[in-house]
């Protein structure tokens, strides 16, 4: 008695020959979960987490603030991180569709077929849904007016999508401006408003150092990728101002937050020069 062995699927091609087509093995549940987590880019979530915690800290120390609600804090963090993760997934999808991501890119979720395009789209939609559920729960607890809280929340949500989706601000040299707004004023104000119910524009001042640090990361990546970005036809601030000015601007982004706390004008000039020199050595 012979044992039957399943052979790989064979596909007949035009010249009469057969070509073996081996189907890829199905990933286990744990491997698939790790792929989804990787697509969210968890290492980047600190960019939204820190300003959210800063806004909550300002609310905790705010004069006249009565009870600090830790459940509101958790819902605020959950909502902001969900929207940030969704924005990362949207970025992955549109960078791949527009031909920007390749084998040399940092993000190779779609390039290496770790996830399919449909899976990435579903993940993004699910994360936006989670964010909206978090916002509804947050709005029911927060003393802030619904329309004020919704304006800030949906402003941040739409910005996270429009960074690469829709208009695609990233591709028309406006991505830097959007990042400065989202990962600074928007996140800090949203967290502060969720706790106190007040719109205090002075809180934006405290968001500037964190926003500039995040912008420094984005700008350094854009400067590194400026040549490849030119080839695919997208425009970034680094391409417009050139390498030399990009070095100086990067140095300003990294030094100003320090100078904002302490330091003199001459000290900041020395630090800018040193930072620009170290940055040039990376290329």
ABEGO torsion letter per residue (X at the ends): XBBBBBBBBBBBBAAGBBBBBBBBBBBBAAAAAAAAAAAAGAAAAAAAAAAAAAAAAAAAABBGBBBBBAAAAAAAAAAAAAAAAAAAAAAAAAAAAAGABBAABABAAAAAGABBAAAAAAAAAAAAAAAAAAAAAAAAABABBAAAAAAAAAAAAAAAAAAABEAGAAAAGAAAAAAAAAABAAAAAAAAAAAAGBBBAAAAAAAAAAAAAAAAAAAAAAAAAAAAAAAAGBBBAAAAAEAAAAAAAAAAAAAAAAAAABEBAAAAAAAAAAAAAAAAAAX
